[in-house]
Each structure stands twice: as structure tokens, then as C-alpha cells.
Amino acid sequence: MRREIRFRLNGEAVSAQVAPHENLVEVLQESFGLYGARESCGQGLCGCCTVLVDGTAVSGCLYLATQIENAQVQTVEEGGELDAVQEAFIESAAFQCGFCTPGFVLMTRQLLDENPQPSEEEIKHYLSGNLCRCAAYPQIIEAVQLAAKKRRKT
């Protein structure tokens, strides 16, 4: 039995028909063609499915789609141009295969919103819930530091 939910997706008012068991990643992919958030572990442990709901990072593989009724949902696909975080990840070569990158980008946005000048230890702690199987961690930390500098300049 499906029901309609309404929410804001990357700034736009949208609606979707969802089943009670569908998770947020499934709805983003199947209803909106957004594949940045990817289900990998299915247990909320890897961060590949990270999505921001009302400004807070959630594991999209565990988050039931029915819970986003009237919420603000932000994915890595938001906006038409690259933001400072995305630019920093590219400039720092903070990815290899790119599978985990959307989750790291969203977590970095949330981190820098909360703490515009994090230390290296704070970055490591904050991003500890995201896994990179290619082990690009030094470049990811460099990208977060560069993104913080870029954000301060704007």
C-alpha cells in the first residue's frame, strides 16, 4: 500500500508515492533519478548513503522514506554549480573510485556549517562514520581543510 509524501528536495517542492518499507535511498533513486546516495552496507555503517534531512546527516539506507514528510532533503546533486566543498575534493584528488565521495561531501558540508575551522583531529572524528575503501583519507582530510579555507574567502 503506497501513500503520497510531500517534501522539499534540493530546494524544490516535490511529492512521491512510497511504500511503508522503502528507504530514502530507494525513493531518491527510483522516483527522482538521484544516484549520489548509494546503498552499500545496508546497515548505516559506511556513509555511502548519506543524505541531509533538515540539515542533519542521516543514513539513507536506514531512513524510512515516510519519515521525510514535510522535511528538507539535500543530496549531493543539489545546485547547478560546484560548491566550495566539491571544488576542494576535486582539487585535492580526494577520491579514487568516487563511490563514497557524495557521503563525504555532505558530511563535510555539515561539519563546516557547525565548525568553520576544524582541526585535523576534529575532521577525523567527524568523518569517522564514512568509509573509503580506496583509502584516500589523507586527500579527504586535505580537501576538508581546503574547503574550510575556500568557504572563509566567500
C-alpha positions in Angstrom: 0.0 0.0 0.0 1.7 3.2 -1.2 1.0 6.7 0.0 2.0 10.1 -1.2 4.5 12.1 0.8 5.5 15.8 0.2 8.8 17.3 1.0 11.5 19.7 -0.4 14.2 18.0 -2.4 17.3 20.1 -3.1 15.2 23.3 -2.7 12.2 22.2 -4.8 8.8 21.1 -3.5 8.2 17.5 -4.6 6.0 14.5 -3.9 6.4 10.8 -4.2 4.4 7.6 -3.8 6.2 5.4 -1.3 5.6 2.1 0.3 6.0 1.8 4.1 9.1 -0.3 3.8 11.0 1.9 1.3 14.1 3.6 2.4 15.2 7.1 1.4 17.9 5.9 -1.0 15.3 3.8 -2.9 12.9 6.8 -3.3 15.7 9.2 -4.3 16.9 6.7 -7.0 13.6 5.3 -8.2 11.4 8.4 -8.0 13.9 11.2 -8.8 16.8 9.5 -10.6 19.3 10.8 -8.0 22.1 8.3 -7.5 24.6 10.2 -5.4 23.5 8.5 -2.2 24.3 4.8 -2.7 23.3 1.8 -0.6 26.5 -0.1 0.2 26.5 -1.8 3.5 22.7 -1.6 4.2 23.4 -1.2 7.9 24.2 2.6 8.2 27.9 1.9 8.9 29.7 3.1 5.7 28.3 6.6 5.0 27.8 6.0 1.2 24.1 6.6 1.6 24.5 9.9 3.5 21.7 12.4 2.9 20.9 15.6 4.8 17.4 15.8 6.3 16.5 19.1 7.8 20.3 19.8 7.8 21.3 16.7 9.7 23.2 13.8 8.1 21.3 10.5 8.1 21.9 7.1 6.7 19.6 6.9 3.7 19.7 3.1 3.7 18.1 3.0 7.2 15.9 6.1 7.0 12.3 5.2 6.0 11.1 7.4 3.2 7.8 8.0 5.1 9.9 10.0 7.7 10.7 12.8 5.2 7.1 14.1 5.1 7.4 17.9 5.1 11.2 17.7 5.5 14.0 19.5 3.7 16.1 16.8 1.9 19.5 17.7 0.5 21.6 15.4 -1.7 25.0 15.8 -3.3 23.2 16.7 -6.5 21.9 20.0 -5.1 22.6 23.1 -7.1 23.8 23.6 -10.7 27.4 24.6 -9.9 30.1 23.1 -7.7 30.3 24.4 -4.2 33.5 25.1 -2.2 33.4 21.5 -0.8 33.1 19.8 -4.2 35.8 22.0 -5.7 38.1 21.2 -2.8 37.5 17.4 -3.2 38.4 17.7 -6.9 41.5 20.0 -6.3 42.8 17.6 -3.6 42.1 14.4 -5.6 40.1 13.3 -2.6 38.6 10.3 -4.3 39.6 7.4 -6.4 36.6 5.3 -7.4 34.2 8.1 -6.2 31.7 5.7 -4.6 32.0 7.2 -1.1 32.6 10.8 -2.2 29.0 12.0 -2.1 28.7 10.9 1.5 32.0 12.6 2.4 30.9 15.8 0.6 27.7 16.0 2.6 29.3 15.2 5.9 31.9 17.9 5.2 29.2 20.5 4.4 27.6 19.7 7.8 30.9 19.7 9.6 31.9 23.1 8.2 28.4 24.5 8.9 28.9 23.6 12.5 32.6 24.2 12.8 34.1 26.5 10.1 37.7 25.9 11.2 38.0 22.3 12.4 41.3 20.8 13.5 42.7 17.7 11.8 41.6 15.6 14.8 38.1 17.1 14.6 37.8 16.3 10.9 38.9 12.7 11.5 36.4 12.3 14.4 33.6 13.9 12.4 34.1 11.8 9.3 34.8 8.5 11.2 31.4 7.2 10.2 32.3 7.3 6.5 34.4 4.7 4.9 36.6 5.0 1.8 37.6 1.6 0.5 40.2 3.2 -1.7 41.9 4.7 1.4 42.0 8.2 0.1 41.9 9.5 3.7 44.9 11.9 3.6 43.4 13.6 0.5 40.0 13.7 2.1 41.4 15.5 5.2 43.3 17.9 2.9 40.0 18.5 0.9 38.1 19.4 4.1 40.9 21.8 5.2 40.9 23.4 1.7 37.1 23.6 1.7 37.2 25.4 5.0 39.6 28.0 3.6 37.5 28.4 0.4 34.4 29.0 2.5 36.1 31.6 4.6 37.1 33.5 1.5 33.5 33.8 0.2 
